[in-house]
Amino acid sequence: MRGGDPDFDEFVRERHDQLLRYAVMLTGRRVDAEEIVQEALMRCLARWRLVRPDNKIAYARKAVYHEFLRTVRNKPPVPVDELGEHVDVADFTGSVVAHSHVLQMLQQLPARQRAAVVCRVFGDMTEAQAAKALGCSVGTVKSLTSRGLAKIRSLWVAEEAAAPGRRGPK
């Protein structure tokens, strides 16, 4: 993406992959994530000169998050069984998330809970950073993350009960 602004172009070169990984975790599908990042970056370009230099990545993450929410509101969800094994996450999330079941469980969370969990757990953000990225209070981030992780734990336990002998979190 070339915006005609050298600072913006450099930012996109340096941060595109990071924003794409964030969007993949939100959507569960690389194709959707690419569209969301592209649209979010186009929106960012329009106001780029107004963004403080120390706030650029947070501004872009927030744009990706809001584009994700816009997409979720305007598109029916993808059934979990259609996500398949092709989700491209193993290159950056490590052995815990490489297991496709975690991504499938993330897809079962409401959009705001999923975004909070992705920011806090996979984005390695502090509560304050996540709150800034999501445009909400720290208390809301705590609540959304707590409920999202509780739901994932309950899904994992239910899966363990249905398929004994598989190892999961304790």
N, C-alpha and C positions, 0 to 999 in steps of 0.2 A: 504494500500500500504506500503510495507516494502522495504526500499531502502538500508539497510545495513549501513546507516549513522544515528546514534542516533539523531543528530540535525534535520535532514530532517524528520525522523519519528515523532519526537515531533511536528515539525511545521505542518505536515499533520494532526496529532491528534487535534491540537489546531485550525487550520484554514480551514480545509476541508469544514465544513458547511458554513462558510462565503464565500468561493470561489464557492461553489455549488449554494448558493443563488444568487450570482452575475451572474453566468452562466445561471441560470433559467430565470433571468430578461432579459438576452441577447437573449436567444433562445425561451423562452415561453414554453418550454417543458422539464420536469425533465429528461426524458430519454436522450435527446440530451445533456443536461447540464452535466449529469454524465459522458458521454463519453468525452466531451470536457475537463472537469476537470481532468479526469484520464490521458488523453493524455498530457495535459499541465503539470501535475505534473511529468510525466515520462520525459518530456523534461527538466523540472527544475532540476531533480535529476542529470542529466548528468553534469550540471555546478554549482551545489549547493555550493561547496567549494569556488567558485569564487565570490559568491554573498555576498555583505556587510551585516553584521548582522542587520543594521538599515534599510535595503532596501528589506528584504525578502518578505514581503506581497506585496509590489509594484511590485517586480519582478514576483511573482506568478500571480498577477492580470493581468499583461501585457502578461504573457504566456497564460492565459485563453482567453484574448481578441484576441490575434493573432491566437490561435487555433479556436476560434469562427469565425474569418474572413476567415481562411482556409476552415472551414466547409461550410460557406455561399457561398464561391466561387465554391466549388465542389459539392454542393447539391442544387437541386431546392427548393425554399421556400415552406413551408407548408401553404396551403390556410388558411386564417383566420378562416373560418367557421369550419375547422377541428381541431382547437385548443381545442374546447370544454370547459366545466366547470371544468375539472379535474386538471388544473394547480395548483401546490402546492405552493402558495405564501402567503396565509392568515396568516401563522404562524409567519411571520417576517416583513411584509410590512405595517401592520396597516389597518385601515378601508378605507383609500383612494384607495389603490391598490387592496383591497380584491374584489372589483368589477371587474369582468372579462373583462369588456369593456376597461379598461385602458391597460391591457395586450394585448388585441387584437389591440388596437391603436398603441402600441409600436411595434408590429409585422409588422405594415404597414410602419414603418420608414426604410430608408436605413440603412445598418448595422452600419456605422460609426456614424450616428446621434443617432441611438438607443443606441450604446455603450456610447456616450457622455452623453445622458440623464440619462441612468442608473447610470453612475458614479456620476454625479452631483446631481441628485434628489434622487435616491434610495440608492446609495452608500455613500451619504453624504460626498463626497470628495470636496475639494477646487478645484478651476480651475487649480492650479499648480499640485496638486496631480493627477487630472484626466489627465492632459497633460502628466505627467510622465507615468501614467498607460497605456495611449493610444499611447505613442510614438510620440506626435505631439506638436505643440506650444500651449501656453495658448490662443492665438487669435483664433486658429483653434477650440479649445474646446468651446470657447465662441460662435463662429459662428455655429458650429454643434449643440450645445445645444439650441441656440436661434431658429434655423430653425426647429429642432425636436419638441420643445415645441409649436411653432407656428402651425406646422402640426397637433399635437395632439389637440390643441385648435380648429382648423378648423374642424377636424373630429368630435369632441365633439359637436360643434355648428350644424354641418350637421345632426348628430344623434338626437339632440334636436329638430331640425326643422322637422325631419321625425317622431318623437315620442313625441309630446307635452305632458306636464304634468310630465315628468321625471325631476328630479333635477340633475343639473350638476354644474360645476364650473362657477363662475361669471366673 
